[in-house]
């Protein structure tokens, strides 16, 4: 059964997955690297657009024993029956906004990712595709990578960890920042 780490760009997926892979002695499989290796993408305006159907077929053939799968597309690529546990990493849209500026995301890409994080799209899709009993979320905002990795390791090993409740929409409404993140 697969262990999955997913979430929007900038939430810490790859960093935490690398730590967990080493600590737990499990193989790390990066969805983005598979898409690139298999040439299952197109370059569009400086970013990669992945052919999800083709990538799903490649992942379906991959063994799932003792594997940690990481990537923001995981909820759309893996069937529920292959998933042991899926962790969705979440991060404050205010921090993500700064991160996307550092990464030089164009405005459209940043707004799409921020909107997705605020509305909890990845978490919703993970719950929908993997089930509430297999999907857990952790807020990485202002927390050390080590502490988050430790919580997730506990979840993966013992199915025991305190998960976080995340509601960014309430936060941005409270701060009167709806127009800032949804300028449509």
ZABA-253613 format. One record per atom (N, C-alpha, C): x, y, z; residue in three letters. Coordinates in steps of 0.001 Angstrom, whole numbers, padded with zeros to 6 digits, always signed. Layout:
% ZABA-253613
XYZALA...
***
This chain:
% ZABA-253613
+000834-001182+000000UNK+000000+000000+000000UNK+000881+001249+000000UNK+000461+002241-000760UNK+001211+003487-000886UNK+000963+004424+000284UNK+002014+005103+000670UNK+001920+006247+001564UNK+002098+007452+000660UNK+001271+008468+000858UNK+001281+009612-000051UNK+001463+010907+000718UNK+002258+011804+000138UNK+002340+013175+000623UNK+001992+014068-000558UNK+000981+014906-000350UNK+000514+015798-001398UNK+000222+017167-000795UNK-000167+018089-001626UNK-000470+019450-001192UNK-000095+020409-002301UNK-000464+021641-002132UNK-000143+022654-003134UNK+001365+022922-003172UNK+001853+023480-004284UNK+003263+023855-004346UNK+003635+024786-003190UNK+004806+024544-002602UNK+005307+025414-001548UNK+004926+025022-000135UNK+004277+023889+000026UNK+003846+023469+001365UNK+004884+022610+002082UNK+005922+022160+001371UNK+006991+021381+001989UNK+006978+019902+001655UNK+006213+019509+000663UNK+006044+018090+000315UNK+007364+017358+000088UNK+008170+017888-000822UNK+009387+017174-001211UNK+010421+017136-000090UNK+010566+018209+000627UNK+011521+018246+001739UNK+011135+017231+002807UNK+009882+017228+003187UNK+009407+016303+004222UNK+009452+014863+003719UNK+009089+014642+002472UNK+009117+013286+001916UNK+010539+012720+001915UNK+011530+013555+001604UNK+012920+013091+001623UNK+013337+012665+003027UNK+012962+013441+004021UNK+013282+013099+005416UNK+012622+011780+005795UNK+011337+011649+005480UNK+010600+010436+005850UNK+011121+009199+005133UNK+011467+009356+003883UNK+011999+008232+003116UNK+013254+007668+003789UNK+014147+008572+004215UNK+015384+008142+004885UNK+015091+007538+006257UNK+014279+008229+007052UNK+013991+007772+008415UNK+013273+006428+008432UNK+012374+006233+007478UNK+011546+005029+007477UNK+012098+003922+006574UNK+013143+004242+005813UNK+013728+003238+004926UNK+012774+002797+003828UNK+012019+003753+003287UNK+011097+003418+002200UNK+011475+004197+000950UNK+011118+003629-000185UNK+011463+004239-001469UNK+010637+005496-001691UNK+011283+006554-002122UNK+010609+007802-002451UNK+010383+007853-003957UNK+009133+008035-004351UNK+008788+008156-005761UNK+008162+009531-005969UNK+008814+010338-006789UNK+008381+011702-007070UNK+007590+011715-008379UNK+006323+012063-008291UNK+005439+012078-009457UNK+005986+012988-010555UNK+006502+014156-010181UNK+007034+015089-011185UNK+008199+014476-011952UNK+009084+013787-011226UNK+010247+013179-011892UNK+009813+012069-012842UNK+008779+011322-012479UNK+008273+010270-013375UNK+007716+010904-014648UNK+006937+011970-014499UNK+006361+012655-015668UNK+007460+013150-016606UNK+008529+013682-016026UNK+009641+014180-016846UNK+010390+013017-017499UNK+010694+011987-016706UNK+011422+010831-017235UNK+010658+010153-018380UNK+009338+010033-018204UNK+008505+009360-019207UNK+008046+010311-020323UNK+008441+011588-020201UNK+008067+012618-021193UNK+006542+012720-021354UNK+005866+012764-020203UNK+004397+012843-020180UNK+003990+014263-019793UNK+004466+015237-020526UNK+004158+016632-020223UNK+004381+017494-021457UNK+003852+018698-021370UNK+004099+019734-022372UNK+004569+020978-021641UNK+005433+021746-022259UNK+005835+023038-021676UNK+004848+024092-022168UNK+004255+024795-021202UNK+003324+025874-021549UNK+003629+027082-020683UNK+004028+028166-021312UNK+004300+029424-020613UNK+005196+029238-019395UNK+006291+028537-019563UNK+007265+028391-018485UNK+006939+027328-017449UNK+005818+026627-017604UNK+005524+025557-016650UNK+005227+024267-017415UNK+005146+023187-016675UNK+004881+021894-017291UNK+003425+021509-017093UNK+002773+021095-018168UNK+001406+020578-018101UNK+001501+019070-018278UNK+001089+018326-017261UNK+001218+016869-017263UNK-000021+016227-017863UNK+000183+015186-018665UNK-000926+014384-019186UNK-001301+013385-018089UNK-002339+013711-017338UNK-002723+012945-016155UNK-003110+011504-016514UNK-003805+011304-017610UNK-004234+009943-017995UNK-003028+009040-018264UNK-002062+009557-019000UNK-000859+008763-019301UNK-000045+008500-018030UNK+000071+009516-017191UNK+000836+009355-015955UNK+000161+008340-015034UNK-001145+008352-014983UNK-001891+007379-014159UNK-001583+005950-014619UNK-001526+005742-015917UNK-001215+004404-016447UNK+000180+003950-016024UNK+001137+004868-016040UNK+002505+004538-015621UNK+002514+004181-014131UNK+001847+004991-013311UNK+001828+004749-011862UNK+001077+003467-011504UNK+000060+003121-012282UNK-000697+001887-012019UNK+000187+000648-012130UNK+001234+000724-012956UNK+002154-000406-013150UNK+003244-000462-012080UNK+003376+000616-011334UNK+004433+000721-010329UNK+004069-000092-009087UNK+005054-000838-008524UNK+004774-001546-007270UNK+004468-000531-006165UNK+003607-000917-005239UNK+003212+000042-004199UNK+003652-000380-002802UNK+004395-001452-002707UNK+004848-001901-001393UNK+006076-001098-000968UNK+006022-000574+000248UNK+007138+000164+000834UNK+007537+001385+000002UNK+006506+002137-000471UNK+006731+003296-001320UNK+006061+004526-000718UNK+006777+005645-000756UNK+006241+006947-000394UNK+006145+007752-001682UNK+004930+008052-002087UNK+004672+008781-003323UNK+004445+010247-002978UNK+005147+011147-003676UNK+005025+012573-003380UNK+004691+013358-004638UNK+003745+014291-004505UNK+003406+015179-005605UNK+002013+015753-005465UNK+001849+016946-006017UNK+000550+017618-005886UNK-000546+016957-006721UNK-000189+016130-007681UNK-001190+015465-008519UNK-001656+014116-007975UNK-001099+013671-006873UNK-001416+012340-006332UNK-002917+012044-006221UNK-003755+012974-005747UNK-005181+012645-005623UNK-005864+012302-006945UNK-005251+012656-008052UNK-005861+012436-009357UNK-005255+011240-010101UNK-004268+010582-009457UNK-003508+009555-010162UNK-003565+008167-009537UNK-003938+008084-008280UNK-003827+006822-007556UNK-005210+006386-007079UNK-005501+005105-007250UNK-006809+004603-006802UNK-006802+004360-005291UNK-007941+004518-004696UNK-008128+004380-003249UNK-007597+003048-002718UNK-007822+001981-003456UNK-007438+000647-002968UNK-005922+000483-002831UNK-005137+001340-003489UNK-003673+001257-003397UNK-003096+002139-002298UNK-003950+002916-001605UNK-003483+003907-000640UNK-003665+003419+000793UNK-002568+003457+001530UNK-002613+003168+002966UNK-002988+004432+003735UNK-002293+005518+003437UNK-002554+006810+004083UNK-002066+007922+003169UNK-002841+009007+003124UNK-002476+010174+002323UNK-002432+011396+003224UNK-001313+012091+003181UNK-001129+013307+003964UNK-001170+014493+003015UNK-002008+015471+003364UNK-002086+016710+002604UNK-001448+017797+003459UNK-000388+018389+002923UNK+000279+019476+003639UNK-000388+020790+003255UNK-000620+021631+004258UNK-001283+022925+004065UNK-000362+024021+004582UNK-000505+025224+004030UNK+000331+026345+004463UNK-000434+027653+004256UNK-000234+028570+005156UNK-000907+029864+005098UNK-000757+030507+003721UNK-001858+031028+003173UNK-001747+031700+001877UNK-000829+032926+001919UNK-000691+033536+003076UNK+000208+034683+003199UNK+001666+034242+003019UNK+002014+033099+003610UNK+003371+032563+003423UNK+003564+032047+002001UNK+002542+031383+001469UNK+002651+030867+000106UNK+002812+032003-000905UNK+002133+033103-000675UNK+002247+034249-001571UNK+003710+034710-001654UNK+004368+034781-000492UNK+005794+035163-000476UNK+006644+034096-001174UNK+006326+032834-000939UNK+007069+031737-001559UNK+006944+031774-003085UNK+005750+032026-003574UNK+005540+032073-005029UNK+006274+033254-005661UNK+006392+034356-004929UNK+007174+035487-005443UNK+008647+035096-005544UNK+009149+034388-004517UNK+010549+033915-004555UNK+010776+032978-005739UNK+009784+032143-006002UNK+009893+031184-007103UNK+009614+031826-008462UNK+009241+033099-008447UNK+008954+033849-009661UNK+007788+033267-010465UNK+006753+032800-009738UNK+005536+032343-010409UNK+004876+033543-011070UNK+004318+033337-012262UNK+003563+034446-012845UNK+002288+034625-012022UNK+001673+035787-012147UNK+000535+036144-011305UNK-000611+035133-011425UNK-000911+034698-012637UNK-002025+033752-012863UNK-001774+032433-012120UNK-000566+031904-012253UNK-000222+030645-011592UNK-000270+030803-010071UNK+000239+031916-009558UNK+000216+032166-008111UNK-001221+032249-007605UNK-002061+033005-008286UNK-003466+033173-007867UNK-004195+031829-007894UNK-003961+031012-008920UNK-004603+029690-009001UNK-004196+028810-007828UNK-002892+028782-007537UNK-002417+027950-006426UNK-002884+028479-005073UNK-002892+029789-004908UNK-003355+030383-003647UNK-004847+030111-003444UNK-005627+030269-004504UNK-007058+029983-004414UNK-007314+028537-004053UNK-006555+027640-004657UNK-006681+026215-004355UNK-006370+025929-002889UNK-005319+026558-002365UNK-004958+026348-000961UNK-006023+026920-000032UNK-006491+028124-000322UNK-007491+028772+000535UNK-008776+027949+000593UNK-009191+027432-000546UNK-010435+026655-000602UNK-010244+025190-000208UNK-009005+024763-000029UNK-008736+023383+000382UNK-009029+022362-000709UNK-008785+022735-001944UNK-009107+021872-003084UNK-008349+020540-003027UNK-007054+020587-002772UNK-006272+019341-002744UNK-006754+018433-001612UNK-007020+019011-000458UNK-007535+018213+000659UNK-008895+017607+000302UNK-009775+018419-000246UNK-011098+017940-000648UNK-010976+016792-001653UNK-010131+016977-002672UNK-009971+015947-003699UNK-009335+014678-003136UNK-008410+014830-002194UNK-007801+013652-001561UNK-008850+012888-000756UNK-009668+013586+000015UNK-010731+012927+000785UNK-011711+012246-000165UNK-012080+012942-001216UNK-013024+012390-002199UNK-012471+011119-002854UNK-011180+011138-003212UNK-010600+010009-003939UNK-010063+008897-003047UNK-009551+009225-001871UNK-008943+008212-001004UNK-009822+007849+000186UNK-010764+008715+000551UNK-011624+008476+001698UNK-011145+009251+002919UNK-012100+009647+003739UNK-011776+010425+004939UNK-010938+009616+005926UNK-011126+008305+005930UNK-010387+007443+006854UNK-008918+007283+006485UNK-008553+007652+005249UNK-007169+007507+004801UNK-006481+008846+004542UNK-007185+009966+004747UNK-006661+011277+004390UNK-006496+012145+005632UNK-005311+012734+005769UNK-004961+013511+006956UNK-004280+014804+006510UNK-004562+015903+007209UNK-003912+017163+006828UNK-003091+017723+007981UNK-001977+018359+007579UNK-001079+018993+008537UNK-000761+020398+008051UNK-000827+021355+008957UNK-000502+022740+008670UNK+001002+022928+008894UNK+001723+023324+007848UNK+003176+023505+007946UNK+003572+024947+008255UNK+002592+025827+008392UNK+002859+027251+008632UNK+003662+027457+009911UNK+004823+028110+009759UNK+005698+028472+010876UNK+006034+027274+011783UNK+006103+026097+011217UNK+006490+024909+011984UNK+007760+024344+011371UNK+008560+023721+012196UNK+009804+023149+011678UNK+009501+021918+010831UNK+010312+021755+009821UNK+010187+020588+008948UNK+010310+019305+009784UNK+011250+019317+010742UNK+011458+018144+011591UNK+010235+017769+012405UNK+009545+018762+012956UNK+008361+018462+013769UNK+007225+017913+012914UNK+007069+018437+011715UNK+006032+017925+010807UNK+006383+016500+010376UNK+007642+016271+010027UNK+008078+014925+009617UNK+007836+013921+010739UNK+008102+014321+011964UNK+007902+013438+013113UNK+006420+013061+013271UNK+005535+014033+013122UNK+004093+013767+013212UNK+003643+012787+012119UNK+004138+013032+010907UNK+003728+012180+009785UNK+004303+010780+009944UNK+005532+010691+010415UNK+006127+009369+010662UNK+005278+008605+011677UNK+004856+009269+012724UNK+003998+008635+013730UNK+002686+008163+013102UNK+002132+008988+012249UNK+000903+008608+011559UNK+001134+007373+010688UNK+002191+007388+009893UNK+002475+006273+008999UNK+002801+004987+009758UNK+003539+005085+010840UNK+003946+003888+011581UNK+002857+003361+012509UNK+002183+004272+013218UNK+001248+003843+014274UNK-000197+004250+014023UNK-000422+004979+012923UNK-001750+005536+012627UNK-002217+006401+013794UNK-001238+007128+014358UNK-001514+007911+015539UNK-000803+009253+015393UNK-001587+010286+015227UNK-001029+011634+015167UNK-002181+012622+015276UNK-001890+013743+015874UNK-002902+014798+015964UNK-002859+015572+014651UNK-003931+015486+013880UNK-003994+016205+012606UNK-004544+017604+012843UNK-004358+018464+011872UNK-004740+019861+012014UNK-006056+020166+011305UNK-006783+021092+011869UNK-007958+021640+011201UNK-007487+022930+010531UNK-007776+023081+009258UNK-007290+024235+008517UNK-008469+024923+007840UNK-008574+026235+008023UNK-009629+027021+007382UNK-009062+028383+006986UNK-008387+028413+005837UNK-007784+029658+005378UNK-008835+030660+004923UNK-009970+030187+004431UNK-011005+031108+003965UNK-011498+031988+005118UNK-011727+031385+006272UNK-012150+032170+007439UNK-011089+033211+007799UNK-009823+032829+007684UNK-008735+033752+008008UNK-008705+034949+007053UNK-008791+034684+005748UNK-008704+035813+004818UNK-009972+036671+004867UNK-011110+036079+005203UNK-012325+036885+005383UNK-012182+037784+006607UNK-011663+037218+007682UNK-011430+037990+008911UNK-010488+039169+008632UNK-009464+038913+007805UNK-008476+039945+007471UNK-008930+040870+006332UNK-010134+040618+005830UNK-010695+041399+004710UNK-009783+041358+003480UNK-009258+040177+003189UNK-008332+039995+002073UNK-008898+039148+000929UNK-010210+039014+000861UNK-010803+038186-000189UNK-010390+038675-001584UNK-010459+039975-001810UNK-010102+040545-003116UNK-008611+040352-003433UNK-007790+040340-002397UNK-006356+040143-002590UNK-006051+038777-003216UNK-006773+037751-002768UNK-006500+036396-003235UNK-007446+035930-004344UNK-008578+036613-004485UNK-009547+036272-005534UNK-009903+037537-006309UNK-008974+038045-007126UNK-009164+039338-007790UNK-009992+039248-009080UNK-010953+038373-009123UNK-011710+038168-010383UNK-012841+039140-010524UNK
***
